Amino acid sequence: MKSLIEMIAKSLVDSPDQVVVKETDAERTVVIELKVAPGDLGKVIGRGGKTASAMRTILNAAGTRVGKRYVLEILE
């Protein structure tokens, strides 16, 4: 899932070299932290949060298949 979020984020931003994705795995929950350049933050979040919501939906669907809960945190 980490590589999926990284690929999506890098395709959205102007500075793909500044995309950092960190994954923290707990027992049934996986937290994915996404950090991008300050100027690209709006592109990752999207208008009204629609892009971020779409990424979270993809994670939830994929997590259902493996029996885990994925949480996406977009850091400043």
Secondary structure, DSSP 8 states (H G I E B T S, - for coil): -HHHHHHHHHHH-S-GGG-EEEEEE-SSEEEEEEE--GGGHHHHH-GGGHHHHHHHHHHHHHHHHHT-EEEEEEE-
